Amino acid sequence: MTGDEILLTIFGTGEGRENPYPYYEQLRALGRHHVDGLTGSIVFTRHADCREALRNNRLGSGRDGEQGVNQMGDTDALAARAELQRRAVERGRATSMLFLDPPDHTRQRTLVSRAFTPRRMEALRPLVAELSERCLDELEASDDRDLMAHLATPLPVSVISHMLGVPQADWPTIRHLVTQMVVSLEPSATADQIRTAGAAGEEATAYFTDLMAKRRAEPTDDLISGLIAARDADDQLSDAEILAVTQLLFAAGSETTTNLIGNGVVQFSRHPEQWQRLLAEPELTASAVEEVLRFDSPVQIDGRQCLEATTVAGVDLEPGQRVTTLLGAANRDPEVYDDPQAFDIARFARDDTEAVMSFASGIHYCLGANLARVEGQEMLAALARRFPKLRVEGDATIMPRLVLRGYERIPVAWD
């Protein structure tokens, strides 16, 4: 196949979304990069090239970074996205940090990142362990034994809800809204899904506006109170910015970890010898989480726009040109990882192993990466301890999307 045919298979077919990895290898074999004939975007598949692109500060979201998302889909989907954008502008919604460049991005990230230091994330480990046990209790008591519904989805939403100060009674509501909202980030989202995501976003905005008012009147020891109080000299976040940050943290902080847990259980079921090794060597838990991130990354794609003329991986770029980094392909680069198609939970126990690209790189490196790792480690350890004979039983239903890769349903059983 040509490069364009391979990309069309990856993005536009069920087979490509189900298992894009063979197609990544075909695309990589055609050359160091590919020019998408439809969009003109430069597509990188190699680890070093993706990292170079994401770390190049002459590339960014660009003024039309959010517009890039709004231009995805068929005619009906585009109309639905345009209507959402119009209503967002009317409400004075702030642009998500995901779509900002310096200096605005630097300003917001500086104020927010204080809550996501490695030390703070490590301090959350006992809470994550406790919430993991609660989720496992729920899974054990369930009739359908769907790992996604009772385990992979509730845990990260519960953790981020606790951090932000959302009352526990509201966690299921927030979980449902987040699930609906993130669908709009997918190129394949339908008009109905986009409208549903928009309605969920408006409901979430109303909820957090009310919660912010309560925390402003009576601050507590939570992240929303901290965002309200966060200052850098005379600078602080506006209410619209706090809302944008809060919703981003919910969407990014929950969806990535949900898919990390689900993807991991599926891979262990497909590679039972690795599950047996983890049971015998629990000290490999942290390495196992990294291997899940590498082998079946929850985030497969990241994009940038050229802001100033520059060169990346030998390619001369002009302002306005788009770059697409295939993170899932970079994580299986044979120039970086030995036997990259093998699922090996001891891989990252070796000191010379290159870091995964699953959380991107550069100034947009995922704020919640350390939190996702803590959650993945604690849940995997708890699963191994309580359900050593856990297995997928039946068909695991993968979501019809690629940017955020994960499963809709994973039926499990144990002896």
C-alpha positions as CSV (number, residue, x, y, z in Angstrom):
1,M,0.0,0.0,0.0
2,T,1.0,3.6,-0.4
3,G,1.5,5.8,2.6
4,D,-1.9,7.5,2.1
5,E,-3.6,4.1,1.8
6,I,-2.0,3.0,5.0
7,L,-3.1,6.1,6.9
8,L,-6.6,5.7,5.5
9,T,-6.6,2.1,6.8
10,I,-5.4,3.2,10.3
11,F,-7.9,6.1,10.6
12,G,-10.8,5.0,8.6
13,T,-11.3,1.2,9.0
14,G,-12.3,-1.0,11.9
15,E,-9.3,-3.2,11.2
16,G,-6.9,-0.3,11.5
17,R,-8.4,0.9,14.7
18,E,-8.5,-2.6,16.2
19,N,-4.8,-3.2,15.6
20,P,-2.9,-0.2,14.0
21,Y,0.5,-1.6,14.9
22,P,1.2,-3.7,11.7
23,Y,0.2,-0.6,9.6
24,Y,2.6,1.6,11.7
25,E,5.4,-0.8,10.7
26,Q,4.4,-0.6,7.0
27,L,4.4,3.2,7.1
28,R,7.8,3.3,8.9
29,A,9.2,0.9,6.2
30,L,8.3,3.4,3.5
31,G,10.7,6.1,4.8
32,R,11.6,8.3,7.7
33,H,8.5,10.5,7.3
34,H,5.3,10.6,5.2
35,V,3.4,13.6,3.8
36,D,-0.4,13.1,4.2
37,G,-1.8,13.6,0.8
38,L,-5.2,14.7,2.2
39,T,-4.1,17.2,4.9
40,G,-0.5,18.0,4.0
41,S,0.6,17.0,7.5
42,I,4.1,15.6,8.0
43,V,3.7,12.2,9.7
44,F,6.5,10.8,11.9
45,T,6.7,7.3,13.2
46,R,10.2,7.0,14.7
47,H,10.8,7.6,18.4
48,A,13.6,10.1,17.9
49,D,11.8,12.0,15.2
50,C,8.5,12.2,17.3
51,R,10.5,13.4,20.3
52,E,12.4,16.0,18.3
53,A,9.1,17.4,16.9
54,L,7.4,17.5,20.3
55,R,10.4,19.2,21.9
56,N,10.9,21.8,19.2
57,N,9.5,25.1,20.6
58,R,9.0,26.4,17.0
59,L,6.2,23.9,16.8
60,G,3.1,24.4,19.0
61,S,-0.7,24.3,19.0
62,G,-0.9,27.5,17.0
63,R,-3.7,30.0,16.9
64,D,-5.8,27.4,15.1
65,G,-4.8,24.5,17.3
66,E,-8.4,24.2,18.6
67,Q,-9.7,24.9,15.1
68,G,-7.8,21.8,14.0
69,V,-10.0,19.7,16.2
70,N,-13.1,21.6,15.0
71,Q,-12.2,20.7,11.4
72,M,-12.4,16.9,11.8
73,G,-15.3,14.8,10.5
74,D,-18.0,14.8,7.8
75,T,-20.3,17.7,6.9
76,D,-22.7,17.0,9.8
77,A,-19.9,16.6,12.3
78,L,-18.3,19.9,11.1
79,A,-21.6,21.7,11.5
80,A,-22.0,20.3,15.0
81,R,-18.4,21.3,16.0
82,A,-19.0,24.8,14.6
83,E,-22.1,25.2,16.7
84,L,-20.3,24.1,19.8
85,Q,-17.5,26.6,19.1
86,R,-20.0,29.4,18.6
87,R,-21.7,28.7,21.9
88,A,-18.4,28.5,23.7
89,V,-17.4,31.9,22.4
90,E,-20.7,33.4,23.5
91,R,-20.2,32.0,27.0
92,G,-16.7,33.5,27.2
93,R,-15.0,30.1,27.6
94,A,-11.3,30.1,28.1
95,T,-9.1,28.1,25.7
96,S,-7.9,24.9,27.1
97,M,-4.2,24.7,28.0
98,L,-4.1,21.8,25.6
99,F,-4.4,24.3,22.8
100,L,-2.2,27.2,24.1
101,D,1.3,28.2,23.3
102,P,3.8,30.3,25.3
103,P,3.5,32.7,26.9
104,D,-0.1,31.9,27.8
105,H,0.6,28.1,28.1
106,T,3.7,28.8,30.3
107,R,1.7,31.0,32.6
108,Q,-1.1,28.6,33.1
109,R,1.1,25.5,33.4
110,T,3.3,27.2,36.0
111,L,0.4,27.9,38.2
112,V,-1.2,24.4,37.8
113,S,1.9,22.2,37.9
114,R,2.5,22.9,41.5
115,A,-0.3,20.5,42.4
116,F,1.3,17.7,40.2
117,T,4.8,17.4,41.5
118,P,6.2,13.8,41.7
119,R,6.3,14.2,45.5
120,R,2.6,15.2,45.7
121,M,1.6,12.3,43.4
122,E,3.6,9.8,45.5
123,A,1.8,11.1,48.6
124,L,-1.5,10.1,47.0
125,R,-0.4,6.4,46.8
126,P,-2.2,5.3,50.0
127,L,-5.5,7.0,48.8
128,V,-5.1,5.3,45.4
129,A,-4.5,2.0,47.1
130,E,-7.7,2.4,49.2
131,L,-9.8,3.4,46.2
132,S,-8.4,0.5,44.2
133,E,-9.6,-1.9,46.8
134,R,-13.1,-0.3,46.8
135,C,-13.3,-0.7,43.0
136,L,-12.2,-4.4,43.3
137,D,-14.9,-4.9,45.9
138,E,-17.4,-3.5,43.4
139,L,-16.1,-5.7,40.6
140,E,-16.3,-8.8,42.8
141,A,-19.9,-8.0,43.7
142,S,-21.1,-7.2,40.2
143,D,-23.2,-9.5,38.0
144,D,-21.7,-8.5,34.7
145,R,-18.0,-8.4,35.8
146,D,-17.2,-5.7,33.3
147,L,-13.7,-4.5,34.2
148,M,-14.2,-1.1,32.5
149,A,-17.4,-0.3,34.3
150,H,-16.4,-1.4,37.8
151,L,-12.7,-0.8,37.8
152,A,-10.8,0.9,35.0
153,T,-13.3,3.9,34.7
154,P,-14.2,4.5,38.4
155,L,-10.6,4.6,39.8
156,P,-9.1,7.5,37.9
157,V,-12.3,9.6,38.1
158,S,-12.5,8.9,41.9
159,V,-8.9,10.0,42.3
160,I,-9.1,13.2,40.4
161,S,-12.5,14.0,41.9
162,H,-10.9,13.6,45.4
163,M,-8.0,15.9,44.4
164,L,-10.4,18.6,43.0
165,G,-12.7,18.4,46.0
166,V,-15.8,16.9,44.3
167,P,-18.1,15.4,46.9
168,Q,-18.1,11.6,46.7
169,A,-21.8,11.4,46.0
170,D,-21.2,13.3,42.7
171,W,-18.4,11.0,41.4
172,P,-20.7,8.8,39.2
173,T,-22.2,11.9,37.6
174,I,-18.8,13.4,36.8
175,R,-17.6,10.0,35.5
176,H,-20.5,9.9,33.1
177,L,-20.0,13.5,31.8
178,V,-16.2,12.9,31.3
179,T,-16.9,9.8,29.2
180,Q,-19.2,11.7,27.0
181,M,-17.0,14.8,26.7
182,V,-13.8,13.1,25.4
183,V,-15.5,11.6,22.4
184,S,-15.4,15.0,20.7
185,L,-11.6,14.8,20.5
186,E,-11.8,11.9,18.0
187,P,-11.6,12.5,14.3
188,S,-14.3,9.9,13.7
189,A,-16.9,11.5,16.1
190,T,-20.4,11.7,14.7
191,A,-22.6,14.8,14.8
192,D,-24.7,13.2,17.5
193,Q,-21.7,12.3,19.6
194,I,-20.4,15.9,19.3
195,R,-23.7,17.3,20.3
196,T,-23.8,14.9,23.3
197,A,-20.3,15.9,24.2
198,G,-21.3,19.6,24.1
199,A,-24.3,19.0,26.3
200,A,-22.1,17.1,28.8
201,G,-19.5,19.9,28.7
202,E,-22.2,22.5,29.5
203,E,-23.5,20.4,32.4
204,A,-19.9,20.0,33.7
205,T,-19.3,23.8,33.4
206,A,-22.4,24.5,35.4
207,Y,-21.4,22.0,38.1
208,F,-17.9,23.3,38.5
209,T,-19.0,26.9,38.4
210,D,-21.2,26.2,41.4
211,L,-18.4,24.3,43.1
212,M,-15.9,27.1,42.5
213,A,-18.3,29.6,44.2
214,K,-18.6,27.3,47.2
215,R,-14.8,26.9,47.5
216,R,-14.2,30.7,47.0
217,A,-16.6,31.3,50.0
218,E,-15.2,28.4,52.1
219,P,-11.7,27.2,50.9
220,T,-10.8,23.6,51.7
221,D,-7.7,21.5,51.2
222,D,-8.4,20.6,47.6
223,L,-7.1,21.4,44.1
224,I,-10.0,23.8,43.1
225,S,-9.3,25.9,46.2
226,G,-5.6,25.8,45.4
227,L,-6.3,26.9,41.8
228,I,-8.4,29.8,43.1
229,A,-5.6,30.8,45.5
230,A,-2.7,30.1,43.0
231,R,-0.6,33.2,42.4
232,D,2.6,34.1,40.7
233,A,3.4,37.6,41.9
234,D,0.3,39.6,40.8
235,D,-0.8,36.9,38.4
236,Q,-3.6,34.4,39.0
237,L,-6.0,32.3,37.0
238,S,-9.3,33.8,36.0
239,D,-12.6,31.9,36.7
240,A,-12.9,30.9,33.0
241,E,-9.3,29.5,33.1
242,I,-10.0,27.5,36.3
243,L,-13.0,26.0,34.6
244,A,-11.0,25.1,31.5
245,V,-8.1,23.6,33.6
246,T,-10.6,21.7,35.8
247,Q,-12.3,20.1,32.8
248,L,-9.0,19.3,31.1
249,L,-7.7,17.6,34.2
250,F,-10.8,15.5,34.5
251,A,-10.8,14.5,30.8
252,A,-7.0,13.9,30.4
253,G,-6.4,12.6,34.0
254,S,-9.2,10.0,33.9
255,E,-9.3,8.8,30.3
256,T,-5.6,8.0,30.0
257,T,-5.5,6.0,33.2
258,T,-8.8,4.2,32.4
259,N,-7.3,3.0,29.1
260,L,-4.0,2.2,30.7
261,I,-5.7,-0.2,33.1
262,G,-8.0,-1.7,30.5
263,N,-5.4,-2.2,27.9
264,G,-3.1,-3.7,30.4
265,V,-5.6,-6.4,31.5
266,V,-6.2,-7.3,27.9
267,Q,-2.5,-7.7,27.2
268,F,-1.9,-9.8,30.2
269,S,-4.8,-12.0,29.2
270,R,-3.2,-12.4,25.8
271,H,0.2,-13.0,27.3
272,P,-0.5,-15.3,30.3
273,E,3.2,-16.1,30.8
274,Q,3.8,-12.4,31.6
275,W,1.0,-12.4,34.1
276,Q,2.5,-15.5,35.8
277,R,5.9,-13.7,35.9
278,L,4.3,-10.6,37.6
279,L,2.7,-12.9,40.2
280,A,6.1,-14.4,40.9
281,E,8.0,-11.1,40.7
282,P,5.8,-8.3,42.1
283,E,8.8,-6.0,42.1
284,L,8.3,-5.8,38.3
285,T,5.0,-3.9,38.8
286,A,6.4,-0.5,37.9
287,S,8.2,-1.9,34.8
288,A,5.0,-3.7,33.8
289,V,3.0,-0.5,33.8
290,E,5.7,1.2,31.6
291,E,5.5,-1.8,29.2
292,V,1.7,-1.5,28.9
293,L,2.2,2.2,28.1
294,R,4.7,1.3,25.4
295,F,3.0,-1.8,23.9
296,D,-0.6,-0.5,23.7
297,S,-0.4,3.2,24.4
298,P,-3.6,4.9,25.7
299,V,-2.8,7.9,23.6
300,Q,-1.7,7.0,20.0
301,I,-1.4,10.4,18.3
302,D,-0.3,13.9,19.0
303,G,-0.1,16.9,16.6
304,R,1.6,20.2,16.3
305,Q,1.6,23.3,14.0
306,C,4.7,25.0,12.8
307,L,4.9,28.5,14.3
308,E,8.2,29.6,12.9
309,A,10.3,28.1,10.0
310,T,12.3,25.2,11.4
311,T,13.8,21.8,10.5
312,V,12.6,18.6,12.2
313,A,14.2,15.2,11.5
314,G,15.6,16.6,8.3
315,V,12.3,18.1,7.1
316,D,12.1,21.8,6.4
317,L,8.8,23.2,7.8
318,E,7.1,26.5,7.0
319,P,4.7,28.4,9.4
320,G,1.2,26.9,9.3
321,Q,2.3,23.4,8.3
322,R,1.0,20.6,10.5
323,V,3.0,17.7,12.0
324,T,1.5,14.4,13.2
325,T,3.5,12.2,15.7
326,L,2.3,8.6,15.8
327,L,3.1,7.9,19.5
328,G,2.0,4.3,19.2
329,A,4.4,3.7,16.4
330,A,7.3,5.5,18.2
331,N,6.8,3.1,21.2
332,R,7.5,0.2,18.9
333,D,10.5,1.6,17.1
334,P,13.0,-1.2,16.5
335,E,15.9,1.3,16.6
336,V,15.0,2.0,20.3
337,Y,13.5,-1.2,21.7
338,D,14.8,-4.7,21.3
339,D,12.1,-7.0,19.9
340,P,9.5,-4.2,20.1
341,Q,6.5,-6.5,19.1
342,A,7.1,-8.6,22.2
343,F,5.2,-7.8,25.4
344,D,8.0,-8.0,28.1
345,I,7.2,-6.7,31.6
346,A,10.8,-6.8,32.6
347,R,11.9,-4.4,29.8
348,F,11.9,-1.3,31.9
349,A,13.7,-2.9,34.8
350,R,16.8,-2.5,32.6
351,D,18.4,0.9,33.2
352,D,19.2,1.6,29.6
353,T,15.6,1.4,28.3
354,E,14.4,4.6,26.6
355,A,11.4,6.4,28.0
356,V,8.0,5.8,26.4
357,M,6.4,8.5,24.3
358,S,2.9,7.8,25.6
359,F,2.7,11.1,27.5
360,A,4.1,13.1,24.6
361,S,7.2,15.3,25.3
362,G,8.3,18.9,25.5
363,I,6.3,21.7,27.1
364,H,3.0,19.8,26.5
365,Y,4.2,16.7,28.4
366,C,1.3,15.3,30.3
367,L,0.9,16.9,33.7
368,G,-0.7,13.8,35.1
369,A,1.9,11.3,33.9
370,N,3.2,10.6,37.4
371,L,-0.4,10.2,38.8
372,A,-1.3,7.8,36.0
373,R,1.7,5.7,36.8
374,V,0.8,5.6,40.5
375,E,-2.7,4.6,39.7
376,G,-1.6,1.9,37.2
377,Q,0.9,0.5,39.7
378,E,-1.5,0.3,42.6
379,M,-4.3,-1.2,40.6
380,L,-2.1,-3.8,38.9
381,A,-0.6,-4.8,42.3
382,A,-4.1,-5.1,43.8
383,L,-5.4,-7.2,40.9
384,A,-2.4,-9.6,41.2
385,R,-2.9,-9.9,44.9
386,R,-6.7,-10.4,44.9
387,F,-7.4,-12.0,41.6
388,P,-4.3,-14.0,40.6
389,K,-6.4,-16.1,38.1
390,L,-8.0,-13.1,36.5
391,R,-8.6,-13.5,32.7
392,V,-10.7,-11.9,29.9
393,E,-13.6,-14.1,29.2
394,G,-15.6,-13.3,26.1
395,D,-15.0,-10.5,23.6
396,A,-13.4,-7.3,24.8
397,T,-15.0,-4.4,22.9
398,I,-12.6,-1.8,21.7
399,M,-13.7,1.8,21.3
400,P,-14.1,2.9,17.6
401,R,-11.4,5.5,17.9
402,L,-7.6,5.9,17.7
403,V,-6.4,9.1,19.4
404,L,-7.5,7.8,22.8
405,R,-7.2,4.0,22.5
406,G,-9.1,1.8,24.9
407,Y,-11.9,-0.6,25.5
408,E,-15.6,0.0,26.0
409,R,-16.2,-3.3,27.7
410,I,-13.9,-6.0,29.1
411,P,-15.7,-9.0,30.6
412,V,-13.5,-10.8,33.1
413,A,-13.6,-14.0,35.2
414,W,-11.5,-15.6,37.8
415,D,-11.3,-18.9,39.6
